[in-house]
């Protein structure tokens, strides 16, 4: 191969390496996209944890209202809070 052909081949191969390297970092499936996806995954996992906690709390509240395990004190409390009802002699403190 002549000296000019080797130079052209070197330039082409160097350009290909630079092109592939740039896409490995900035491409759709590159390193930057991977880091962004990891951050999004952490955010979604935190949201899932919060929603699972809220669901567990709602399930516990629903379980206390089922006929087979009805908690009359809880029913009375919820009725008073929902209807804003109480006796004149009672002091009501809303804690949430």
trRosetta pair geometry for C-beta under 8 A, 3 or more apart (Angstrom, degrees):
i j d omega theta_ij theta_ji phi_ij phi_ji
1 5 4.7 -121 -176 90 95 126
1 6 5.3 116 120 -59 119 88
1 9 7.4 -12 176 -5 151 145
2 5 4.7 94 55 8 80 104
2 6 7.0 -145 94 -6 41 87
3 6 5.8 -54 -148 35 31 112
3 7 6.5 34 153 -22 63 105
4 7 5.7 -52 -150 33 32 113
4 8 6.5 31 153 -17 64 105
5 8 5.7 -53 -148 37 33 110
5 9 6.2 34 153 -18 65 107
6 9 5.6 -53 -145 39 31 113
6 10 6.2 36 153 -22 64 106
7 10 5.7 -53 -148 35 29 113
7 11 6.4 29 153 -18 63 105
8 11 5.7 -54 -149 36 31 110
8 12 6.3 30 153 -18 66 106
9 12 5.8 -54 -145 38 31 110
9 13 6.2 26 158 -14 66 108
10 13 5.9 -56 -142 42 27 106
10 14 6.0 29 157 -20 64 110
11 14 5.7 -55 -143 39 28 112
11 15 6.2 30 156 -20 63 107
12 15 5.8 -55 -148 37 28 111
12 16 6.4 29 153 -19 63 106
13 16 5.6 -52 -147 36 33 112
13 17 6.4 34 154 -20 65 104
14 17 5.7 -53 -148 35 31 111
14 18 6.4 30 154 -17 65 106
15 18 5.7 -55 -146 38 31 110
15 19 6.1 34 154 -21 66 108
16 19 5.6 -53 -145 37 30 113
16 20 6.2 24 159 -13 66 108
17 20 6.0 -57 -143 42 27 105
17 21 6.0 29 156 -20 63 112
18 21 5.7 -57 -143 39 27 113
18 22 6.3 30 157 -22 64 105
19 22 6.0 -55 -150 33 26 109
19 23 6.6 18 155 -11 62 107
20 23 5.8 -58 -148 41 33 108
20 24 6.3 40 151 -27 66 104
21 24 5.5 -50 -147 30 32 115
21 25 6.7 19 156 -9 63 106
22 25 6.1 -66 -155 41 31 102
22 26 5.9 -27 170 30 71 111
22 27 7.7 104 119 -43 62 89
23 26 6.7 -75 -117 62 27 73
23 27 3.8 43 -171 -53 72 126
23 30 6.2 -151 160 -76 45 121
24 27 6.6 17 -56 13 14 116
24 30 5.5 123 156 -129 22 95
24 31 6.6 40 143 -20 69 98
25 30 5.1 26 108 178 12 130
25 31 5.0 -29 -132 32 52 114
25 32 6.3 56 163 -18 64 98
26 30 5.2 14 47 70 12 166
26 31 7.9 -21 -50 46 34 81
26 32 5.7 19 -112 18 50 132
27 30 3.8 121 46 -39 70 110
27 33 7.1 -66 96 -3 52 130
28 33 6.0 61 175 -67 30 164
29 33 6.0 -93 -118 74 17 143
29 34 7.6 52 -179 -55 51 90
30 33 5.3 98 54 14 64 102
30 34 7.0 -113 112 -8 36 94
31 34 5.5 -53 -148 33 31 116
31 35 6.6 31 155 -18 65 102
32 35 5.8 -52 -150 34 33 110
32 36 6.5 33 151 -17 64 106
33 36 5.6 -55 -148 39 33 113
33 37 6.2 35 153 -21 66 106
34 37 5.7 -54 -148 36 29 111
34 38 6.5 32 152 -21 63 103
35 38 5.7 -52 -151 33 33 113
35 39 6.6 32 152 -17 64 103
36 39 5.8 -54 -151 36 33 110
36 40 6.3 33 152 -18 66 106
37 40 5.5 -53 -145 39 34 113
37 41 6.2 40 153 -24 66 103
38 41 5.5 -51 -147 33 32 114
38 42 6.6 33 154 -18 64 102
39 42 5.8 -51 -150 34 33 111
39 43 6.5 34 151 -18 64 107
40 43 5.6 -55 -149 37 33 114
40 44 6.3 30 154 -16 66 107
41 44 5.8 -57 -145 40 30 108
41 45 6.2 32 155 -21 65 106
42 45 5.7 -54 -146 36 30 111
42 46 6.5 31 154 -19 64 104
43 46 5.9 -55 -152 34 30 111
43 47 6.5 29 151 -17 64 106
44 47 5.5 -51 -147 37 35 113
44 48 6.2 40 152 -23 66 104
45 48 5.5 -50 -146 35 33 115
45 49 6.5 38 152 -22 63 101
46 49 5.7 -50 -151 32 33 113
46 50 6.6 32 151 -16 64 103
47 50 5.7 -54 -152 36 34 111
47 51 6.2 29 153 -15 67 108
48 51 5.7 -57 -144 41 31 108
48 52 6.2 33 156 -21 66 106
49 52 5.8 -54 -145 35 28 111
49 53 6.5 31 153 -19 62 105
50 53 5.7 -57 -154 35 31 112
50 54 6.5 29 151 -16 66 105
51 54 5.6 -51 -146 38 36 111
51 55 6.2 39 153 -22 66 104
52 55 5.5 -51 -145 36 32 113
52 56 6.4 36 154 -21 64 103
53 56 5.8 -52 -148 34 31 111
53 57 6.5 30 153 -17 63 105
54 57 5.7 -55 -150 36 33 112
54 58 6.4 30 153 -16 66 106
55 58 5.7 -56 -147 39 32 109
55 59 6.2 33 154 -20 67 106
56 59 5.7 -52 -145 37 31 111
56 60 6.4 34 154 -21 63 104
57 60 5.7 -53 -150 34 31 112
57 61 6.5 30 152 -17 64 104
58 61 5.6 -52 -148 37 35 111
58 62 6.2 34 153 -19 66 106
59 62 5.6 -53 -144 38 32 111
59 63 6.2 38 154 -25 65 104
60 63 5.7 -50 -146 32 30 113
60 64 6.8 31 154 -20 61 103
61 64 5.9 -57 -156 32 33 110
61 65 6.9 19 151 -11 64 110
62 65 5.8 -68 -154 40 36 106
62 66 7.0 53 149 -44 68 91
63 66 5.9 -33 -154 0 39 116
63 69 6.2 -14 165 82 78 136
64 69 6.9 -87 -121 117 32 98
64 70 7.4 72 165 -143 52 34
64 71 4.4 -35 -167 16 98 123
64 74 4.8 -28 156 90 134 164
64 75 7.9 -161 139 -50 95 74
65 70 6.7 24 -155 -119 29 74
65 71 7.7 -59 -69 33 43 84
65 74 7.5 -113 -69 110 72 120
65 75 6.9 121 -115 -88 78 91
65 78 7.9 -22 -87 24 116 164
66 69 5.2 36 70 42 101 86
66 70 6.7 -132 83 -64 41 66
67 70 5.8 -10 -135 -41 29 113
70 75 6.5 11 -178 -41 97 134
71 74 3.8 44 100 18 116 117
71 75 6.4 164 89 -17 60 84
72 75 5.4 -52 -144 37 35 115
72 76 6.2 38 155 -21 67 103
73 76 5.7 -52 -149 36 30 112
73 77 6.3 32 152 -19 64 106
74 77 5.5 -52 -146 36 33 113
74 78 6.3 30 156 -17 67 106
75 78 6.0 -56 -145 38 28 107
75 79 6.3 28 156 -19 63 108
76 79 5.8 -57 -147 37 28 111
76 80 6.4 27 156 -18 64 107
77 80 5.9 -58 -150 36 28 109
77 81 6.3 22 156 -15 65 108
78 81 5.8 -55 -143 40 31 108
78 82 5.9 26 160 -16 67 112
79 82 5.9 -57 -138 42 26 107
79 83 5.8 -3 170 8 65 117
79 85 6.9 -33 136 45 83 123
80 83 6.6 -68 -131 54 19 90
80 84 7.5 52 170 -119 53 10
80 85 5.2 -110 -129 66 60 77
80 86 5.7 64 -154 -70 114 84
80 92 7.1 -156 155 -122 122 130
81 84 7.4 12 -173 -73 25 49
81 94 7.0 115 -127 -115 102 99
86 90 4.5 -116 173 73 113 132
86 92 5.2 -130 -56 -53 165 127
87 90 4.5 98 58 -9 85 107
